[in-house]
Amino acid sequence: MKGSLIELSRRMARLPNILNGRLYCSPSSLPSNNKLFVAGLSWSVDEKSLNDAFSSFGQVTEVRIMYDKETGRSRGFGFVYFSKDEEATCAKDAMDGKAFLGRPLRVSFALEKVRGAPVVVPRLTGMGNADSKTR
């Protein structure tokens, strides 16, 4: 019984706190940025509905949904930018795995895009090229 109470208190500590209609999380783990990658979006999701879904966690400064250039249809993922890192952390913790318009969301911190960085491709030896065998 005592062990289960300790586990329950640990789970409760990880849940967001609600104060004045807004969700707040403890600032225990800070992300490296305030930009969230959101995958698993339904084709019917637009920027306004995604903004509305995440705005209860803090000030959303920008929402971008990626669209296919040829069809104009959503590619099923986008980005949500928050004004503060703590708000992004709270939103990630609360929304990851939650259903949104019938589909489960996958939310993680977005990686910064590195332009011009070298791409390292591993060399496969002994694969089909006759010249590689003679060297």
Disulfide bonds with the S-S distance in Angstrom:
Cys25-Cys90 2.37
